Structure formats: C-alpha cells, structure tokens
C-alpha cells in the first residue's frame, strides 16, 4: 500500500507537491483561525488577522487563476 503511494507520487511529483502543500496550507489556515478566534476580537490594526486573510486569498488566487492558466499552456 505504501509502495503504491510512493510510486504514484514519483509518477507526478509536481502534482504531489501541489496537493500536499495545499493540505498543509488548509491545516495552517484552520489552526490559525482557531488560535485567532480564541484570542478574542482583533484590536488595533489586527495584523495577524490580515496575515491570515492574505494567506487565504493567495491560496484561492493560486488555485483559481494560476493553476488553470498553467494547465492551458500544457
């Protein structure tokens, strides 16, 4: 089973990195949201909230704009 998974990852390493990176970003966004929600509402400029929103925005733009553009050029 693990050998099959390793073989699939070796067959398409770029796609595997993108997918595993996406899972990592989603986990970080989820944990970051939980931490920020537990700390209460933002005070002042809310720099941590803006960083979390910026990361989420970059993630969405990557998958909805950059990946389809790349796939069209193949």
C-alpha positions in Angstrom: 0.0 0.0 0.0 2.7 2.5 0.9 4.8 1.3 -2.1 1.8 2.2 -4.3 1.5 5.6 -2.8 5.2 6.3 -3.3 5.0 5.1 -6.9 2.1 7.4 -7.6 4.0 10.4 -6.0 7.1 9.6 -8.1 5.0 9.4 -11.3 3.7 13.0 -10.9 6.0 14.8 -8.4 4.8 18.4 -9.2 1.2 17.5 -8.7 2.0 15.7 -5.4 3.8 18.7 -4.1 0.9 21.0 -5.0 -1.6 18.7 -3.4 0.4 18.1 -0.2 1.2 21.8 0.0 -2.5 22.6 -0.3 -3.3 20.3 2.5 -0.7 21.9 4.7 -2.0 25.4 3.9 -5.5 24.4 4.7 -4.4 22.9 8.0 -2.5 26.1 8.8 -5.4 28.3 7.9 -7.7 26.2 10.1 -5.4 26.2 13.1 -4.6 29.9 12.6 -8.3 30.7 12.6 -8.9 28.7 15.7 -6.0 30.4 17.5 -7.1 33.9 16.5 -10.7 33.2 17.4 -9.7 32.0 20.8 -7.7 35.2 21.4 -10.7 37.3 21.0 -11.7 40.0 18.5 -8.9 41.9 16.9 -7.7 45.1 18.5 -5.9 47.9 16.7 -4.9 47.1 13.1 -5.4 43.3 13.6 -2.1 42.4 11.8 -2.5 38.7 12.5 -6.0 38.6 11.1 -4.8 40.5 8.0 -2.0 38.0 7.6 -4.4 35.1 7.8 -6.8 36.7 5.3 -3.8 37.4 3.0 -2.7 33.8 3.1 -6.2 32.5 2.4 -6.5 35.0 -0.5 -3.2 34.0 -2.0 -4.2 30.3 -1.7 -7.5 30.9 -3.5 -5.9 33.0 -6.3 -3.3 30.3 -6.8 -5.8 27.6 -7.4 -8.4 29.6 -9.3 -6.2 31.7 -11.5 -2.6 30.4 -11.7 -3.2 26.7 -11.9 -5.8 26.9 -14.7 -3.5 29.3 -16.7 -0.7 26.8 -16.3 -2.8 23.9 -17.4 -4.0 25.8 -20.5 -0.3 26.2 -21.6 0.4 22.5 -21.5 
